[in-house]
Amino acid sequence: MRVALLSSGLVPLPPVRGGAVEEYVFQLTRHLRKLNVEAVAIDYTFNDSNVGLHDIDGSLILRIKVPRIVRAPKGKILQELVFGLKVCEILSEFDVVHANTAWASFAVALEHGGRGLVYTCHNPLWPEEKVHVSEHVVRLVEGYTMRRGRAVVALNKTMMKAIVSKARVDPQRIFIVPNGVDTGFFKPSIPADDIVKKYGLEGKRIVLFVGRVTYRKGVHLLLKAFRELITRYRDLKLVIVGPLADHFGEAEPSHYARMLMEYAEKNMPRDSYVFTGPVDRDALRKLYSTAYVCVLPSYAEAFPMVLIEALTSGCPVIGSNAGGIGDIIEEGVSGFIFKKGDYMDLKEKLEILLNNETLRKTMSINCREITERKYSWYAIATKLKEVYKIL
């Protein structure tokens, strides 16, 4: 069985700083090959010199040349469509086509049809009732792909229910398979002296956020909660990790990110917070391993890899009750869930951990055990191999 796993055509494989879908494609390809599946990740390149097969850490990546349309973000939809159309030229070589992003997958569904097509829905907004008109367009596109394909992978029960009701996909063709995590790479107690020194973390209890700094991620809620806490807990440090621009490929901080930095400067001691911007994977795993707690205050999420990366690093998590977050956090066991949009509820959940070191240590042990049992890439690849077999 030959399986083609499609990236977005926007972020190169393997991802270095950001790119949750690309991490999914890269790791899944790698672990499927360990299960004797002929899996190939399909990636893009703008240069002739990079065209062809590349074996990177056990993940076989086929890079195909595509024309550069317009630099992101304005041209990213067209760029993704072009990538999908170019991919169609080689799909006759594969038995299964596992697609993962809206526009590239739409191009495949239109041009290649639904033969052997599996679509994993990573879009966190399907469960939401009120969305922007642009999201309705994305839903039309994804809905067409999911109905045309042979199977749909939903990351959790919440996502599955939304797909059935809003996209009218036959529930018999939907399989619930969560995201995975590299339990060998992300782990507790990683030496992190360089990171501690770089960001001034000596003697601090770190409250960590990881993700693109956008309104949808609810970072302003975390800053407000932290402001309430820092006057009482002087040993805290808020570490905001992730791109400050709205879109991949942009360099300048967004208006939202600038507002957050101004808010922090006016309302918090200067040594109590840091915006790191994007960091590489080695720095990221050190930050997870060093953090006291990781917080995800999002308004919408599908199945955030940030949480399972934190969990497997032995870091308790606190998240909002948005989307699939509640499917990951086991209340009182691996972390806490707070009411979406309520920063005072977030503050109260943080205080429970800050005031109970014994509970925090117990949760840390629970976190690692849960991810090894439920979210290792080996377990996820095994489940998807079974999905491919029934097509």
C-alpha positions in Angstrom: 0.0 0.0 0.0 1.5 3.3 -1.1 0.2 6.4 0.8 0.8 10.1 -0.2 0.5 12.5 2.7 0.0 16.1 1.5 1.3 19.2 3.3 -0.2 22.6 2.8 2.3 23.7 0.1 2.9 26.8 2.2 5.3 25.7 5.0 8.2 23.5 4.1 8.9 20.1 5.6 10.1 19.4 8.1 8.8 22.4 10.0 11.4 24.3 12.0 9.4 27.0 13.7 5.6 26.5 13.6 3.4 24.5 11.2 1.2 22.1 13.1 -0.2 20.5 10.0 3.3 20.1 8.6 4.5 18.5 11.8 1.5 16.1 11.6 2.4 15.1 8.0 6.1 14.8 8.8 5.7 12.6 11.9 2.9 10.5 10.5 5.0 9.7 7.4 7.9 8.8 9.6 6.0 6.4 11.8 3.9 4.8 9.1 7.1 3.8 7.4 8.1 2.1 10.7 4.9 0.1 10.3 6.0 -1.0 6.8 3.6 1.3 5.0 5.1 2.9 1.9 4.3 6.5 3.0 5.6 9.5 1.3 5.1 13.1 2.3 4.5 15.4 -0.6 6.1 18.8 -0.2 6.8 21.8 -2.4 9.9 23.7 -3.6 10.5 26.7 -5.8 14.0 25.5 -6.8 15.0 22.8 -9.3 17.9 21.8 -7.0 15.5 20.6 -4.3 13.2 18.5 -6.5 13.0 14.8 -5.7 13.0 12.4 -2.8 14.7 13.2 0.5 15.0 10.9 3.5 14.9 13.1 6.6 15.1 11.4 10.0 13.1 8.4 8.5 10.4 10.5 6.9 10.5 10.2 3.1 9.7 13.5 1.5 9.0 14.1 -2.2 9.4 17.7 -3.2 7.7 18.8 -6.4 8.4 22.1 -8.1 5.6 24.7 -8.1 5.5 28.2 -9.4 5.7 31.0 -6.8 2.4 32.9 -7.1 2.3 35.7 -4.6 4.0 35.9 -1.3 1.8 35.0 1.7 -0.6 36.0 3.0 -2.5 37.5 0.0 -1.6 34.7 -2.4 -1.7 31.8 0.0 -5.0 30.4 -1.2 -3.9 30.5 -4.8 -0.5 29.1 -3.9 -2.2 26.2 -2.0 -4.5 25.5 -5.0 -1.6 25.4 -7.4 0.3 23.0 -5.1 -2.8 20.7 -5.0 -3.1 20.7 -8.8 0.6 19.9 -9.2 0.3 17.1 -6.7 -2.5 15.6 -8.9 0.1 14.9 -11.6 1.7 12.2 -9.5 -1.2 10.7 -7.5 -1.7 7.8 -9.9 1.3 6.2 -8.3 -0.5 6.0 -4.9 -3.3 3.9 -3.4 -4.2 6.4 -0.7 -4.1 10.2 -0.7 -4.2 11.6 2.8 -4.9 15.4 2.5 -4.8 17.9 5.3 -5.5 21.5 4.3 -8.6 23.1 2.8 -7.4 24.5 -0.6 -4.8 21.9 -1.7 -7.3 19.1 -0.8 -10.1 20.9 -2.7 -7.9 21.0 -5.8 -7.2 17.2 -5.4 -10.9 16.4 -4.9 -11.8 18.4 -8.0 -9.0 17.1 -10.3 -8.2 13.6 -8.9 -11.7 12.8 -7.5 -12.3 10.9 -4.3 -10.3 7.7 -5.2 -8.5 6.7 -2.1 -8.9 10.2 -0.6 -8.7 10.6 3.2 -9.1 14.1 4.7 -8.0 15.0 8.2 -9.9 18.1 9.3 -7.6 20.4 11.3 -9.9 23.4 11.1 -10.8 24.5 14.7 -13.8 26.6 13.7 -16.2 23.8 12.6 -17.8 23.6 16.1 -18.3 27.4 16.2 -21.8 28.8 15.4 -20.8 32.4 14.7 -18.0 32.7 12.1 -16.8 35.3 9.6 -18.1 35.0 6.0 -14.6 33.8 4.9 -14.9 30.8 7.2 -18.3 29.9 5.6 -16.4 29.7 2.3 -13.8 27.4 3.8 -16.5 25.2 5.2 -18.0 24.9 1.7 -14.6 23.9 0.3 -13.8 21.4 3.1 -17.3 20.0 3.1 -17.1 19.2 -0.6 -13.7 17.5 -0.1 -15.0 15.5 2.9 -18.1 14.3 1.0 -16.1 13.5 -2.1 -13.5 11.5 -0.3 -13.6 7.9 1.0 -12.9 8.7 4.7 -12.7 11.7 7.0 -10.4 11.8 10.1 -11.8 14.0 13.0 -9.4 14.8 15.8 -12.1 14.4 18.5 -15.8 13.8 19.2 -16.5 17.6 19.2 -15.1 17.9 15.7 -17.0 14.8 14.4 -20.3 16.1 15.6 -19.8 19.4 13.9 -18.7 17.8 10.6 -21.8 15.6 10.6 -24.2 18.4 11.3 -22.7 21.2 9.3 -21.0 19.4 6.4 -23.6 16.6 6.2 -20.9 13.9 6.0 -22.0 10.3 6.6 -20.8 9.5 10.2 -20.0 5.9 9.0 -17.1 7.4 7.0 -15.7 9.5 9.9 -12.9 8.1 12.1 -11.8 9.7 15.3 -8.0 9.8 15.5 -6.2 12.5 17.5 -3.0 14.2 16.8 0.2 12.6 18.1 3.4 13.7 19.9 7.0 12.7 19.7 7.4 11.3 23.2 11.1 10.6 22.5 11.8 14.3 21.7 9.5 16.0 24.2 10.1 14.8 27.7 10.6 16.0 31.3 13.8 17.2 33.0 15.7 18.3 29.9 18.8 20.4 30.7 17.9 23.9 29.8 20.6 26.2 31.3 21.0 28.1 28.0 17.3 28.8 27.7 17.1 29.8 31.4 19.9 32.2 31.0 18.8 33.6 27.7 15.3 34.6 28.9 16.1 35.4 32.5 14.2 32.4 34.1 16.5 31.7 37.0 14.5 31.1 40.2 11.2 31.7 38.3 8.0 29.7 38.1 7.2 29.9 34.4 3.7 30.4 33.0 4.1 29.4 29.4 2.0 30.2 26.3 3.0 28.6 22.9 1.3 29.5 19.6 0.8 32.3 17.1 0.0 35.5 19.0 -3.5 36.2 17.6 -6.8 37.2 19.1 -8.3 33.8 18.5 -5.6 32.3 20.8 -6.9 34.6 23.6 -3.4 35.8 24.7 -4.9 39.0 26.1 -6.9 36.9 28.6 -3.7 35.3 29.9 -2.0 38.8 30.2 -5.0 40.0 32.2 -5.0 37.0 34.5 -1.2 37.3 35.0 -1.5 40.9 35.9 -3.8 39.9 38.7 -1.3 37.3 40.0 2.1 39.0 39.7 1.5 41.4 42.6 1.1 38.4 44.9 3.4 35.8 43.3 6.7 37.7 42.6 8.5 34.6 41.4 6.3 34.2 38.3 7.5 34.8 34.8 5.2 34.9 31.8 6.8 33.5 28.6 4.9 34.1 25.4 6.4 31.8 22.6 5.4 32.1 19.0 5.1 34.3 15.9 4.0 37.8 16.5 2.8 38.3 12.9 -0.6 37.4 11.7 0.6 35.1 8.9 3.5 32.8 8.0 6.1 34.7 6.0 5.4 38.1 7.6 8.0 39.7 9.8 6.3 42.7 11.4 4.3 42.2 14.6 0.5 42.4 14.1 -1.6 45.3 15.6 -2.9 42.8 18.1 0.6 41.7 19.2 1.8 45.3 19.5 -1.2 46.1 21.7 -0.3 43.1 24.0 3.3 44.3 24.3 2.2 47.8 25.1 -0.3 46.4 27.7 2.5 44.3 29.4 4.9 47.3 29.4 2.3 49.5 31.2 0.9 47.0 33.6 3.6 44.5 34.6 7.2 44.6 36.0 9.6 44.5 33.0 11.4 41.4 34.3 8.1 39.5 34.8 7.4 38.7 31.1 9.0 38.0 27.8 7.8 37.7 24.2 10.3 35.3 22.6 8.9 35.2 19.1 9.3 31.9 17.2 11.9 29.5 18.6 13.3 26.3 17.2 12.2 22.8 18.4 15.1 22.3 20.7 14.4 25.5 22.6 10.7 24.7 22.6 11.1 21.4 24.3 13.4 22.9 26.9 10.8 25.6 27.7 8.0 23.0 28.1 10.3 20.9 30.3 11.1 23.9 32.5 7.7 25.5 32.7 5.5 25.3 35.8 2.3 25.4 33.7 1.3 25.8 30.1 -1.8 27.8 29.3 -3.9 27.8 26.1 -6.7 30.4 26.5 -8.1 30.0 22.9 -11.5 30.9 21.7 -11.4 28.0 19.1 -9.2 24.9 18.7 -9.4 21.6 16.9 -6.9 19.4 18.7 -4.0 21.6 19.8 -0.6 19.9 19.6 0.8 22.5 22.0 -1.1 20.8 24.8 0.0 17.3 24.2 3.6 18.5 23.7 3.4 20.2 27.1 1.8 17.1 28.7 4.5 14.7 27.4 7.1 17.1 28.8 5.5 16.7 32.2 4.0 20.1 32.3 0.5 20.5 33.6 -1.9 22.5 31.3 -4.7 24.9 31.7 -7.0 25.6 28.7 -10.3 27.1 27.9 -13.4 25.0 27.2 -13.1 25.7 23.5 -13.3 23.0 20.8 -11.2 20.0 21.4 -9.3 21.3 24.4 -11.6 19.5 26.8 -10.9 16.2 25.0 -7.3 16.5 26.0 -7.2 17.9 29.5 -8.4 15.6 32.2 -9.8 17.9 34.9 -7.8 17.8 38.1 -5.6 15.0 36.7 -3.4 16.6 34.0 -4.6 20.2 34.4 -7.7 22.4 34.5 -10.3 23.9 32.2 -11.6 27.4 32.5 -14.6 29.1 30.9 -13.8 30.5 27.5 -13.2 34.3 27.6 -13.2 34.5 31.4 -9.8 35.6 32.6 -10.8 35.7 36.3 -11.7 32.0 36.0 -8.3 31.4 34.4 -6.7 33.3 37.3 -8.4 31.1 39.8 -7.3 27.9 38.1 -3.7 29.2 38.0 -3.9 29.9 41.7 -4.9 26.4 42.5 -1.6 25.1 41.0 0.5 28.0 42.4 -0.7 27.2 45.9 -0.3 23.4 45.8 3.1 22.2 44.8 2.2 18.6 45.7 -0.7 18.7 43.3 1.5 20.1 40.6 4.1 17.3 41.0 1.4 14.7 40.9 -0.1 16.2 37.7 3.3 16.3 36.1 3.6 12.5 36.5 0.1 12.0 35.2 0.8 14.1 32.2 3.6 12.0 30.9 1.7 8.7 31.5 -1.4 9.9 29.6 0.5 11.0 26.5 2.6 7.8 26.3 -0.6 5.7 26.5 -2.8 7.8 24.2 -0.9 10.1 22.0 2.4 8.6 20.9 2.9 8.8 17.1 3.2 5.0 17.0 -0.3 4.7 18.4 -1.7 7.3 16.0 0.0 5.8 12.9 -1.3 2.3 13.9 -4.9 3.6 14.0 -4.5 5.4 10.6 -3.0 2.3 9.0 -6.3 0.5 9.9 -8.3 3.3 8.3 -6.3 3.0 5.1 -6.9 -0.7 4.9 -10.6 -0.4 4.7 -10.7 2.0 1.8 
